[in-house]
Amino acid sequence: MRALLNQNLSGAPRQLPVQRAPPRQLSWIEMFKALVLLPFRLFYWTFSECINFFYHFLVGPPTPPAIVNRERNNVQQRDFVNVVQDRILMNEQQNEYNRALAIDRQKAEERKQLEQQRLLEERRVKEAAERARARTERLCRKREEIKANENLDEAILASDPKSEIIRIRITFPNGVHAERRFRQNDSLERLFNAVFIHPECPEHFSLVVNFPFSRLYCAPDWYLNEFEQKENDEVVVANQNGILIKTFAECGLKYSANVMVQDDDA
């Protein structure tokens, strides 16, 4: 009491006794968290730790980060190598395809050229056959014309003196022989006509004397023009080198001679 009185007298503030707050009543949410969520979290954490413990116990300790990084790098390197190998393989396949395509194009071009050559050859053969057929027809008509004139000459020749007659023995390529008579001053074209109208005479022929061996230039121009040839787009005529057709006497044939017929197409 004395102490209290002394404090009051001295003017110091009076301290009131501390009053405690009444305990707060928990809400239903807080009660739900306390009764349900906290035990569930504890159970989940405990269960997870148990699972991790058994997993690491069976499989092994967890991989350190360095090993994980190294494995990741190895996987990336393998992926990069695989990508590079795939690109190289694709390039090789593309190059192989291009080579095969070029070979196919070359073969197609060769087949096309061969086909063109075949068509040109067929056309050339067809044109040659057509020219040969037309030439044969012209020669047949000419042969009939010459044959009529030669028959008249044979009748006139029978009345000529024998001293002016020359006998020519003609041998054809197949071995058939024939004999004709001419005047010594007759042109060698008459010998050509006699051979030309014979059934065994080839279309393209020339005449030679066996002894002494020499060629007789006796073909007329119309006959030479039938067998003209084209070389480099220039017409080459099988002429007689500008030699005029001579008579029998001018060639040294006076009484008799043996003449051979050569097949120029053989």
PAGUPA-285356 format. One record per residue (C-alpha): residue number from 0; residue in one letter; x, y, z. Coordinates in Angstrom, 1 decimal, m for minus. Layout:
N
<rec><seq>NUM</seq><type>A</type><x>X</x><y>Y</y><z>Z</z></rec>
...
//
This chain:
266
<rec><seq>0</seq><type>M</type><x>0.0</x><y>0.0</y><z>0.0</z></rec>
<rec><seq>1</seq><type>R</type><x>2.8</x><y>2.3</y><z>0.9</z></rec>
<rec><seq>2</seq><type>A</type><x>4.4</x><y>1.8</y><z>m2.4</z></rec>
<rec><seq>3</seq><type>L</type><x>1.3</x><y>2.5</y><z>m4.3</z></rec>
<rec><seq>4</seq><type>L</type><x>0.8</x><y>5.6</y><z>m2.3</z></rec>
<rec><seq>5</seq><type>N</type><x>4.3</x><y>6.7</y><z>m3.0</z></rec>
<rec><seq>6</seq><type>Q</type><x>3.7</x><y>6.2</y><z>m6.8</z></rec>
<rec><seq>7</seq><type>N</type><x>0.5</x><y>8.2</y><z>m6.8</z></rec>
<rec><seq>8</seq><type>L</type><x>2.1</x><y>10.9</y><z>m4.8</z></rec>
<rec><seq>9</seq><type>S</type><x>5.0</x><y>11.1</y><z>m7.2</z></rec>
<rec><seq>10</seq><type>G</type><x>2.8</x><y>11.6</y><z>m10.2</z></rec>
<rec><seq>11</seq><type>A</type><x>3.9</x><y>8.4</y><z>m12.2</z></rec>
<rec><seq>12</seq><type>P</type><x>1.3</x><y>6.8</y><z>m14.5</z></rec>
<rec><seq>13</seq><type>R</type><x>m0.7</x><y>4.1</y><z>m13.2</z></rec>
<rec><seq>14</seq><type>Q</type><x>m0.4</x><y>0.7</y><z>m14.9</z></rec>
<rec><seq>15</seq><type>L</type><x>m3.7</x><y>m1.1</y><z>m15.3</z></rec>
<rec><seq>16</seq><type>P</type><x>m3.7</x><y>m4.9</y><z>m15.1</z></rec>
<rec><seq>17</seq><type>V</type><x>m3.4</x><y>m6.8</y><z>m18.5</z></rec>
<rec><seq>18</seq><type>Q</type><x>m6.7</x><y>m8.3</y><z>m19.7</z></rec>
<rec><seq>19</seq><type>R</type><x>m6.3</x><y>m11.5</y><z>m21.9</z></rec>
<rec><seq>20</seq><type>A</type><x>m8.5</x><y>m11.8</y><z>m25.0</z></rec>
<rec><seq>21</seq><type>P</type><x>m10.9</x><y>m14.7</y><z>m25.0</z></rec>
<rec><seq>22</seq><type>P</type><x>m9.9</x><y>m17.7</y><z>m27.3</z></rec>
<rec><seq>23</seq><type>R</type><x>m11.0</x><y>m17.3</y><z>m31.0</z></rec>
<rec><seq>24</seq><type>Q</type><x>m13.4</x><y>m19.9</y><z>m32.3</z></rec>
<rec><seq>25</seq><type>L</type><x>m12.0</x><y>m21.6</y><z>m35.5</z></rec>
<rec><seq>26</seq><type>S</type><x>m14.0</x><y>m21.3</y><z>m38.8</z></rec>
<rec><seq>27</seq><type>W</type><x>m15.2</x><y>m24.4</y><z>m40.6</z></rec>
<rec><seq>28</seq><type>I</type><x>m12.6</x><y>m23.9</y><z>m43.4</z></rec>
<rec><seq>29</seq><type>E</type><x>m9.8</x><y>m23.8</y><z>m40.9</z></rec>
<rec><seq>30</seq><type>M</type><x>m11.2</x><y>m26.9</y><z>m39.2</z></rec>
<rec><seq>31</seq><type>F</type><x>m11.3</x><y>m28.7</y><z>m42.6</z></rec>
<rec><seq>32</seq><type>K</type><x>m7.7</x><y>m27.8</y><z>m43.3</z></rec>
<rec><seq>33</seq><type>A</type><x>m6.7</x><y>m28.9</y><z>m39.9</z></rec>
<rec><seq>34</seq><type>L</type><x>m8.6</x><y>m32.2</y><z>m40.0</z></rec>
<rec><seq>35</seq><type>V</type><x>m8.4</x><y>m33.2</y><z>m43.7</z></rec>
<rec><seq>36</seq><type>L</type><x>m5.8</x><y>m31.4</y><z>m45.8</z></rec>
<rec><seq>37</seq><type>L</type><x>m2.9</x><y>m31.6</y><z>m43.3</z></rec>
<rec><seq>38</seq><type>P</type><x>m3.2</x><y>m35.3</y><z>m42.8</z></rec>
<rec><seq>39</seq><type>F</type><x>m3.6</x><y>m35.8</y><z>m46.5</z></rec>
<rec><seq>40</seq><type>R</type><x>m0.5</x><y>m33.8</y><z>m47.3</z></rec>
<rec><seq>41</seq><type>L</type><x>1.4</x><y>m35.8</y><z>m44.6</z></rec>
<rec><seq>42</seq><type>F</type><x>0.2</x><y>m39.0</y><z>m46.1</z></rec>
<rec><seq>43</seq><type>Y</type><x>1.1</x><y>m38.0</y><z>m49.7</z></rec>
<rec><seq>44</seq><type>W</type><x>4.6</x><y>m36.9</y><z>m48.7</z></rec>
<rec><seq>45</seq><type>T</type><x>5.2</x><y>m40.1</y><z>m46.8</z></rec>
<rec><seq>46</seq><type>F</type><x>3.9</x><y>m42.2</y><z>m49.7</z></rec>
<rec><seq>47</seq><type>S</type><x>6.0</x><y>m40.4</y><z>m52.2</z></rec>
<rec><seq>48</seq><type>E</type><x>9.1</x><y>m40.8</y><z>m50.1</z></rec>
<rec><seq>49</seq><type>C</type><x>8.4</x><y>m44.5</y><z>m49.7</z></rec>
<rec><seq>50</seq><type>I</type><x>8.0</x><y>m44.9</y><z>m53.5</z></rec>
<rec><seq>51</seq><type>N</type><x>11.2</x><y>m43.0</y><z>m54.2</z></rec>
<rec><seq>52</seq><type>F</type><x>13.0</x><y>m45.1</y><z>m51.6</z></rec>
<rec><seq>53</seq><type>F</type><x>11.9</x><y>m48.4</y><z>m53.1</z></rec>
<rec><seq>54</seq><type>Y</type><x>12.6</x><y>m47.1</y><z>m56.7</z></rec>
<rec><seq>55</seq><type>H</type><x>16.1</x><y>m46.1</y><z>m55.9</z></rec>
<rec><seq>56</seq><type>F</type><x>16.6</x><y>m49.2</y><z>m53.9</z></rec>
<rec><seq>57</seq><type>L</type><x>15.7</x><y>m51.4</y><z>m56.9</z></rec>
<rec><seq>58</seq><type>V</type><x>17.0</x><y>m49.3</y><z>m59.8</z></rec>
<rec><seq>59</seq><type>G</type><x>19.9</x><y>m47.4</y><z>m58.2</z></rec>
<rec><seq>60</seq><type>P</type><x>20.8</x><y>m44.0</y><z>m56.9</z></rec>
<rec><seq>61</seq><type>P</type><x>19.6</x><y>m41.0</y><z>m58.9</z></rec>
<rec><seq>62</seq><type>T</type><x>21.8</x><y>m40.0</y><z>m61.8</z></rec>
<rec><seq>63</seq><type>P</type><x>24.0</x><y>m37.0</y><z>m61.2</z></rec>
<rec><seq>64</seq><type>P</type><x>23.4</x><y>m33.9</y><z>m63.4</z></rec>
<rec><seq>65</seq><type>A</type><x>26.8</x><y>m34.4</y><z>m65.1</z></rec>
<rec><seq>66</seq><type>I</type><x>25.9</x><y>m37.9</y><z>m66.3</z></rec>
<rec><seq>67</seq><type>V</type><x>22.5</x><y>m36.6</y><z>m67.4</z></rec>
<rec><seq>68</seq><type>N</type><x>24.1</x><y>m33.8</y><z>m69.4</z></rec>
<rec><seq>69</seq><type>R</type><x>26.7</x><y>m36.2</y><z>m71.0</z></rec>
<rec><seq>70</seq><type>E</type><x>23.9</x><y>m38.6</y><z>m72.0</z></rec>
<rec><seq>71</seq><type>R</type><x>21.9</x><y>m35.8</y><z>m73.4</z></rec>
<rec><seq>72</seq><type>N</type><x>25.0</x><y>m34.6</y><z>m75.4</z></rec>
<rec><seq>73</seq><type>N</type><x>25.6</x><y>m38.2</y><z>m76.7</z></rec>
<rec><seq>74</seq><type>V</type><x>22.0</x><y>m38.4</y><z>m77.8</z></rec>
<rec><seq>75</seq><type>Q</type><x>22.3</x><y>m35.1</y><z>m79.6</z></rec>
<rec><seq>76</seq><type>Q</type><x>25.5</x><y>m36.1</y><z>m81.3</z></rec>
<rec><seq>77</seq><type>R</type><x>24.0</x><y>m39.4</y><z>m82.4</z></rec>
<rec><seq>78</seq><type>D</type><x>21.0</x><y>m37.5</y><z>m83.8</z></rec>
<rec><seq>79</seq><type>F</type><x>23.3</x><y>m35.1</y><z>m85.6</z></rec>
<rec><seq>80</seq><type>V</type><x>25.3</x><y>m38.0</y><z>m87.0</z></rec>
<rec><seq>81</seq><type>N</type><x>22.1</x><y>m39.7</y><z>m88.1</z></rec>
<rec><seq>82</seq><type>V</type><x>20.9</x><y>m36.5</y><z>m89.8</z></rec>
<rec><seq>83</seq><type>V</type><x>24.2</x><y>m36.1</y><z>m91.6</z></rec>
<rec><seq>84</seq><type>Q</type><x>24.2</x><y>m39.8</y><z>m92.7</z></rec>
<rec><seq>85</seq><type>D</type><x>20.6</x><y>m39.4</y><z>m93.9</z></rec>
<rec><seq>86</seq><type>R</type><x>21.6</x><y>m36.4</y><z>m96.0</z></rec>
<rec><seq>87</seq><type>I</type><x>24.6</x><y>m38.1</y><z>m97.5</z></rec>
<rec><seq>88</seq><type>L</type><x>22.4</x><y>m41.1</y><z>m98.3</z></rec>
<rec><seq>89</seq><type>M</type><x>19.8</x><y>m38.9</y><z>m99.9</z></rec>
<rec><seq>90</seq><type>N</type><x>22.5</x><y>m37.1</y><z>m102.0</z></rec>
<rec><seq>91</seq><type>E</type><x>23.9</x><y>m40.4</y><z>m103.1</z></rec>
<rec><seq>92</seq><type>Q</type><x>20.4</x><y>m41.7</y><z>m104.1</z></rec>
<rec><seq>93</seq><type>Q</type><x>19.7</x><y>m38.4</y><z>m105.9</z></rec>
<rec><seq>94</seq><type>N</type><x>23.0</x><y>m38.6</y><z>m107.8</z></rec>
<rec><seq>95</seq><type>E</type><x>22.3</x><y>m42.3</y><z>m108.7</z></rec>
<rec><seq>96</seq><type>Y</type><x>18.8</x><y>m41.3</y><z>m109.9</z></rec>
<rec><seq>97</seq><type>N</type><x>20.3</x><y>m38.5</y><z>m112.0</z></rec>
<rec><seq>98</seq><type>R</type><x>22.9</x><y>m40.8</y><z>m113.5</z></rec>
<rec><seq>99</seq><type>A</type><x>20.2</x><y>m43.4</y><z>m114.3</z></rec>
<rec><seq>100</seq><type>L</type><x>18.0</x><y>m40.7</y><z>m115.8</z></rec>
<rec><seq>101</seq><type>A</type><x>20.8</x><y>m39.5</y><z>m118.0</z></rec>
<rec><seq>102</seq><type>I</type><x>21.5</x><y>m43.0</y><z>m119.2</z></rec>
<rec><seq>103</seq><type>D</type><x>17.9</x><y>m43.5</y><z>m120.0</z></rec>
<rec><seq>104</seq><type>R</type><x>17.8</x><y>m40.3</y><z>m121.9</z></rec>
<rec><seq>105</seq><type>Q</type><x>20.9</x><y>m41.3</y><z>m123.8</z></rec>
<rec><seq>106</seq><type>K</type><x>19.5</x><y>m44.7</y><z>m124.7</z></rec>
<rec><seq>107</seq><type>A</type><x>16.2</x><y>m43.0</y><z>m125.8</z></rec>
<rec><seq>108</seq><type>E</type><x>18.2</x><y>m40.6</y><z>m128.0</z></rec>
<rec><seq>109</seq><type>E</type><x>20.2</x><y>m43.5</y><z>m129.5</z></rec>
<rec><seq>110</seq><type>R</type><x>17.0</x><y>m45.5</y><z>m130.2</z></rec>
<rec><seq>111</seq><type>K</type><x>15.5</x><y>m42.4</y><z>m131.8</z></rec>
<rec><seq>112</seq><type>Q</type><x>18.6</x><y>m42.0</y><z>m134.0</z></rec>
<rec><seq>113</seq><type>L</type><x>18.5</x><y>m45.7</y><z>m134.9</z></rec>
<rec><seq>114</seq><type>E</type><x>14.9</x><y>m45.4</y><z>m135.8</z></rec>
<rec><seq>115</seq><type>Q</type><x>15.5</x><y>m42.4</y><z>m138.0</z></rec>
<rec><seq>116</seq><type>Q</type><x>18.4</x><y>m44.2</y><z>m139.7</z></rec>
<rec><seq>117</seq><type>R</type><x>16.2</x><y>m47.2</y><z>m140.2</z></rec>
<rec><seq>118</seq><type>L</type><x>13.4</x><y>m45.1</y><z>m141.8</z></rec>
<rec><seq>119</seq><type>L</type><x>15.9</x><y>m43.3</y><z>m144.0</z></rec>
<rec><seq>120</seq><type>E</type><x>17.4</x><y>m46.6</y><z>m145.1</z></rec>
<rec><seq>121</seq><type>E</type><x>14.0</x><y>m48.0</y><z>m145.8</z></rec>
<rec><seq>122</seq><type>R</type><x>13.1</x><y>m45.0</y><z>m147.8</z></rec>
<rec><seq>123</seq><type>R</type><x>16.4</x><y>m45.1</y><z>m149.7</z></rec>
<rec><seq>124</seq><type>V</type><x>15.9</x><y>m48.8</y><z>m150.5</z></rec>
<rec><seq>125</seq><type>K</type><x>12.3</x><y>m48.2</y><z>m151.6</z></rec>
<rec><seq>126</seq><type>E</type><x>13.3</x><y>m45.3</y><z>m153.8</z></rec>
<rec><seq>127</seq><type>A</type><x>16.2</x><y>m47.4</y><z>m155.3</z></rec>
<rec><seq>128</seq><type>A</type><x>13.8</x><y>m50.3</y><z>m156.0</z></rec>
<rec><seq>129</seq><type>E</type><x>11.3</x><y>m47.9</y><z>m157.6</z></rec>
<rec><seq>130</seq><type>R</type><x>14.1</x><y>m46.4</y><z>m159.8</z></rec>
<rec><seq>131</seq><type>A</type><x>15.2</x><y>m49.9</y><z>m160.7</z></rec>
<rec><seq>132</seq><type>R</type><x>11.7</x><y>m51.0</y><z>m161.6</z></rec>
<rec><seq>133</seq><type>A</type><x>11.2</x><y>m47.9</y><z>m163.8</z></rec>
<rec><seq>134</seq><type>R</type><x>14.6</x><y>m48.4</y><z>m165.4</z></rec>
<rec><seq>135</seq><type>T</type><x>13.7</x><y>m52.0</y><z>m166.2</z></rec>
<rec><seq>136</seq><type>E</type><x>10.5</x><y>m50.9</y><z>m167.9</z></rec>
<rec><seq>137</seq><type>R</type><x>12.3</x><y>m48.3</y><z>m170.0</z></rec>
<rec><seq>138</seq><type>L</type><x>15.0</x><y>m50.9</y><z>m171.0</z></rec>
<rec><seq>139</seq><type>C</type><x>12.3</x><y>m53.4</y><z>m172.0</z></rec>
<rec><seq>140</seq><type>R</type><x>10.7</x><y>m50.8</y><z>m174.2</z></rec>
<rec><seq>141</seq><type>K</type><x>14.0</x><y>m49.8</y><z>m175.7</z></rec>
<rec><seq>142</seq><type>R</type><x>14.9</x><y>m53.5</y><z>m176.2</z></rec>
<rec><seq>143</seq><type>E</type><x>11.8</x><y>m54.1</y><z>m178.3</z></rec>
<rec><seq>144</seq><type>E</type><x>12.5</x><y>m51.0</y><z>m180.4</z></rec>
<rec><seq>145</seq><type>I</type><x>16.1</x><y>m52.0</y><z>m181.1</z></rec>
<rec><seq>146</seq><type>K</type><x>15.1</x><y>m55.6</y><z>m181.8</z></rec>
<rec><seq>147</seq><type>A</type><x>12.8</x><y>m54.5</y><z>m184.7</z></rec>
<rec><seq>148</seq><type>N</type><x>15.6</x><y>m52.4</y><z>m186.3</z></rec>
<rec><seq>149</seq><type>E</type><x>18.2</x><y>m55.2</y><z>m185.9</z></rec>
<rec><seq>150</seq><type>N</type><x>16.0</x><y>m57.7</y><z>m187.7</z></rec>
<rec><seq>151</seq><type>L</type><x>15.9</x><y>m55.3</y><z>m190.7</z></rec>
<rec><seq>152</seq><type>D</type><x>19.7</x><y>m54.9</y><z>m190.6</z></rec>
<rec><seq>153</seq><type>E</type><x>20.2</x><y>m58.7</y><z>m190.6</z></rec>
<rec><seq>154</seq><type>A</type><x>18.1</x><y>m59.0</y><z>m193.8</z></rec>
<rec><seq>155</seq><type>I</type><x>20.2</x><y>m56.3</y><z>m195.5</z></rec>
<rec><seq>156</seq><type>L</type><x>23.5</x><y>m57.9</y><z>m194.2</z></rec>
<rec><seq>157</seq><type>A</type><x>22.9</x><y>m61.2</y><z>m196.0</z></rec>
<rec><seq>158</seq><type>S</type><x>23.5</x><y>m59.5</y><z>m199.4</z></rec>
<rec><seq>159</seq><type>D</type><x>26.8</x><y>m57.9</y><z>m198.5</z></rec>
<rec><seq>160</seq><type>P</type><x>30.1</x><y>m59.5</y><z>m199.7</z></rec>
<rec><seq>161</seq><type>K</type><x>31.8</x><y>m61.9</y><z>m197.3</z></rec>
<rec><seq>162</seq><type>S</type><x>35.1</x><y>m60.1</y><z>m197.4</z></rec>
<rec><seq>163</seq><type>E</type><x>33.6</x><y>m57.2</y><z>m195.5</z></rec>
<rec><seq>164</seq><type>I</type><x>31.8</x><y>m59.3</y><z>m192.9</z></rec>
<rec><seq>165</seq><type>I</type><x>33.2</x><y>m59.9</y><z>m189.4</z></rec>
<rec><seq>166</seq><type>R</type><x>32.0</x><y>m62.7</y><z>m187.2</z></rec>
<rec><seq>167</seq><type>I</type><x>31.7</x><y>m62.0</y><z>m183.4</z></rec>
<rec><seq>168</seq><type>R</type><x>31.4</x><y>m64.9</y><z>m180.9</z></rec>
<rec><seq>169</seq><type>I</type><x>29.7</x><y>m63.6</y><z>m177.8</z></rec>
<rec><seq>170</seq><type>T</type><x>30.0</x><y>m65.2</y><z>m174.4</z></rec>
<rec><seq>171</seq><type>F</type><x>27.4</x><y>m64.2</y><z>m171.7</z></rec>
<rec><seq>172</seq><type>P</type><x>28.1</x><y>m64.4</y><z>m167.9</z></rec>
<rec><seq>173</seq><type>N</type><x>26.1</x><y>m67.7</y><z>m167.5</z></rec>
<rec><seq>174</seq><type>G</type><x>28.2</x><y>m69.4</y><z>m170.2</z></rec>
<rec><seq>175</seq><type>V</type><x>25.7</x><y>m69.1</y><z>m173.1</z></rec>
<rec><seq>176</seq><type>H</type><x>27.3</x><y>m68.4</y><z>m176.5</z></rec>
<rec><seq>177</seq><type>A</type><x>25.9</x><y>m66.5</y><z>m179.5</z></rec>
<rec><seq>178</seq><type>E</type><x>27.4</x><y>m65.5</y><z>m182.8</z></rec>
<rec><seq>179</seq><type>R</type><x>26.6</x><y>m62.4</y><z>m184.8</z></rec>
<rec><seq>180</seq><type>R</type><x>27.8</x><y>m60.9</y><z>m188.1</z></rec>
<rec><seq>181</seq><type>F</type><x>28.6</x><y>m57.3</y><z>m188.8</z></rec>
<rec><seq>182</seq><type>R</type><x>30.2</x><y>m55.1</y><z>m191.4</z></rec>
<rec><seq>183</seq><type>Q</type><x>33.8</x><y>m54.0</y><z>m190.7</z></rec>
<rec><seq>184</seq><type>N</type><x>32.8</x><y>m50.4</y><z>m191.0</z></rec>
<rec><seq>185</seq><type>D</type><x>29.8</x><y>m50.8</y><z>m188.7</z></rec>
<rec><seq>186</seq><type>S</type><x>29.8</x><y>m48.9</y><z>m185.4</z></rec>
<rec><seq>187</seq><type>L</type><x>30.4</x><y>m50.9</y><z>m182.3</z></rec>
<rec><seq>188</seq><type>E</type><x>27.0</x><y>m49.7</y><z>m181.2</z></rec>
<rec><seq>189</seq><type>R</type><x>25.5</x><y>m52.4</y><z>m183.4</z></rec>
<rec><seq>190</seq><type>L</type><x>27.4</x><y>m55.0</y><z>m181.3</z></rec>
<rec><seq>191</seq><type>F</type><x>26.0</x><y>m53.4</y><z>m178.2</z></rec>
<rec><seq>192</seq><type>N</type><x>22.5</x><y>m53.6</y><z>m179.6</z></rec>
<rec><seq>193</seq><type>A</type><x>22.9</x><y>m57.3</y><z>m180.5</z></rec>
<rec><seq>194</seq><type>V</type><x>24.1</x><y>m58.1</y><z>m177.0</z></rec>
<rec><seq>195</seq><type>F</type><x>21.4</x><y>m55.9</y><z>m175.4</z></rec>
<rec><seq>196</seq><type>I</type><x>18.5</x><y>m57.6</y><z>m177.0</z></rec>
<rec><seq>197</seq><type>H</type><x>19.7</x><y>m61.1</y><z>m176.2</z></rec>
<rec><seq>198</seq><type>P</type><x>17.6</x><y>m62.9</y><z>m173.5</z></rec>
<rec><seq>199</seq><type>E</type><x>20.7</x><y>m63.8</y><z>m171.4</z></rec>
<rec><seq>200</seq><type>C</type><x>22.0</x><y>m60.3</y><z>m171.3</z></rec>
<rec><seq>201</seq><type>P</type><x>22.1</x><y>m58.6</y><z>m167.9</z></rec>
<rec><seq>202</seq><type>E</type><x>20.7</x><y>m55.1</y><z>m167.5</z></rec>
<rec><seq>203</seq><type>H</type><x>24.0</x><y>m53.4</y><z>m166.6</z></rec>
<rec><seq>204</seq><type>F</type><x>26.9</x><y>m54.8</y><z>m168.6</z></rec>
<rec><seq>205</seq><type>S</type><x>30.1</x><y>m54.0</y><z>m170.5</z></rec>
<rec><seq>206</seq><type>L</type><x>31.9</x><y>m55.7</y><z>m173.4</z></rec>
<rec><seq>207</seq><type>V</type><x>35.6</x><y>m56.8</y><z>m173.5</z></rec>
<rec><seq>208</seq><type>V</type><x>37.7</x><y>m58.6</y><z>m176.0</z></rec>
<rec><seq>209</seq><type>N</type><x>39.6</x><y>m61.6</y><z>m174.6</z></rec>
<rec><seq>210</seq><type>F</type><x>42.6</x><y>m61.4</y><z>m176.9</z></rec>
<rec><seq>211</seq><type>P</type><x>44.2</x><y>m59.0</y><z>m176.7</z></rec>
<rec><seq>212</seq><type>F</type><x>42.3</x><y>m58.1</y><z>m173.6</z></rec>
<rec><seq>213</seq><type>S</type><x>40.6</x><y>m54.7</y><z>m174.0</z></rec>
<rec><seq>214</seq><type>R</type><x>37.4</x><y>m53.0</y><z>m173.3</z></rec>
<rec><seq>215</seq><type>L</type><x>35.0</x><y>m52.0</y><z>m176.0</z></rec>
<rec><seq>216</seq><type>Y</type><x>33.4</x><y>m48.6</y><z>m175.5</z></rec>
<rec><seq>217</seq><type>C</type><x>30.2</x><y>m49.1</y><z>m177.4</z></rec>
<rec><seq>218</seq><type>A</type><x>27.4</x><y>m48.1</y><z>m175.1</z></rec>
<rec><seq>219</seq><type>P</type><x>25.2</x><y>m45.2</y><z>m176.3</z></rec>
<rec><seq>220</seq><type>D</type><x>24.4</x><y>m42.2</y><z>m174.2</z></rec>
<rec><seq>221</seq><type>W</type><x>20.9</x><y>m43.2</y><z>m173.4</z></rec>
<rec><seq>222</seq><type>Y</type><x>22.1</x><y>m46.4</y><z>m171.8</z></rec>
<rec><seq>223</seq><type>L</type><x>24.8</x><y>m44.7</y><z>m169.8</z></rec>
<rec><seq>224</seq><type>N</type><x>22.3</x><y>m42.2</y><z>m168.5</z></rec>
<rec><seq>225</seq><type>E</type><x>20.2</x><y>m45.0</y><z>m167.2</z></rec>
<rec><seq>226</seq><type>F</type><x>22.9</x><y>m46.0</y><z>m164.7</z></rec>
<rec><seq>227</seq><type>E</type><x>24.0</x><y>m42.6</y><z>m163.5</z></rec>
<rec><seq>228</seq><type>Q</type><x>24.9</x><y>m42.5</y><z>m159.8</z></rec>
<rec><seq>229</seq><type>K</type><x>24.6</x><y>m39.7</y><z>m157.3</z></rec>
<rec><seq>230</seq><type>E</type><x>27.6</x><y>m39.0</y><z>m155.0</z></rec>
<rec><seq>231</seq><type>N</type><x>27.6</x><y>m36.1</y><z>m152.6</z></rec>
<rec><seq>232</seq><type>D</type><x>24.5</x><y>m34.6</y><z>m154.4</z></rec>
<rec><seq>233</seq><type>E</type><x>26.5</x><y>m34.6</y><z>m157.7</z></rec>
<rec><seq>234</seq><type>V</type><x>25.5</x><y>m36.7</y><z>m160.7</z></rec>
<rec><seq>235</seq><type>V</type><x>28.2</x><y>m39.0</y><z>m161.8</z></rec>
<rec><seq>236</seq><type>V</type><x>27.6</x><y>m40.6</y><z>m165.2</z></rec>
<rec><seq>237</seq><type>A</type><x>29.4</x><y>m43.8</y><z>m166.1</z></rec>
<rec><seq>238</seq><type>N</type><x>30.6</x><y>m42.3</y><z>m169.4</z></rec>
<rec><seq>239</seq><type>Q</type><x>33.3</x><y>m43.6</y><z>m171.7</z></rec>
<rec><seq>240</seq><type>N</type><x>35.9</x><y>m40.9</y><z>m170.8</z></rec>
<rec><seq>241</seq><type>G</type><x>34.9</x><y>m38.9</y><z>m173.8</z></rec>
<rec><seq>242</seq><type>I</type><x>35.8</x><y>m41.7</y><z>m176.2</z></rec>
<rec><seq>243</seq><type>L</type><x>33.6</x><y>m41.8</y><z>m179.3</z></rec>
<rec><seq>244</seq><type>I</type><x>32.1</x><y>m45.1</y><z>m180.4</z></rec>
<rec><seq>245</seq><type>K</type><x>34.4</x><y>m46.5</y><z>m183.1</z></rec>
<rec><seq>246</seq><type>T</type><x>33.9</x><y>m49.0</y><z>m185.9</z></rec>
<rec><seq>247</seq><type>F</type><x>35.1</x><y>m52.6</y><z>m185.9</z></rec>
<rec><seq>248</seq><type>A</type><x>37.9</x><y>m51.8</y><z>m188.3</z></rec>
<rec><seq>249</seq><type>E</type><x>39.0</x><y>m48.9</y><z>m186.2</z></rec>
<rec><seq>250</seq><type>C</type><x>39.3</x><y>m51.2</y><z>m183.2</z></rec>
<rec><seq>251</seq><type>G</type><x>41.4</x><y>m53.7</y><z>m185.2</z></rec>
<rec><seq>252</seq><type>L</type><x>38.6</x><y>m56.2</y><z>m185.5</z></rec>
<rec><seq>253</seq><type>K</type><x>38.5</x><y>m57.4</y><z>m189.2</z></rec>
<rec><seq>254</seq><type>Y</type><x>37.4</x><y>m61.0</y><z>m189.6</z></rec>
<rec><seq>255</seq><type>S</type><x>36.5</x><y>m62.6</y><z>m186.2</z></rec>
<rec><seq>256</seq><type>A</type><x>36.7</x><y>m61.9</y><z>m182.5</z></rec>
<rec><seq>257</seq><type>N</type><x>35.6</x><y>m63.3</y><z>m179.2</z></rec>
<rec><seq>258</seq><type>V</type><x>33.7</x><y>m60.9</y><z>m177.0</z></rec>
<rec><seq>259</seq><type>M</type><x>32.8</x><y>m61.5</y><z>m173.4</z></rec>
<rec><seq>260</seq><type>V</type><x>29.8</x><y>m59.9</y><z>m171.6</z></rec>
<rec><seq>261</seq><type>Q</type><x>30.6</x><y>m58.7</y><z>m168.0</z></rec>
<rec><seq>262</seq><type>D</type><x>27.8</x><y>m58.2</y><z>m165.5</z></rec>
<rec><seq>263</seq><type>D</type><x>28.7</x><y>m54.8</y><z>m163.9</z></rec>
<rec><seq>264</seq><type>D</type><x>26.2</x><y>m55.5</y><z>m161.0</z></rec>
<rec><seq>265</seq><type>A</type><x>27.7</x><y>m58.8</y><z>m160.0</z></rec>
//
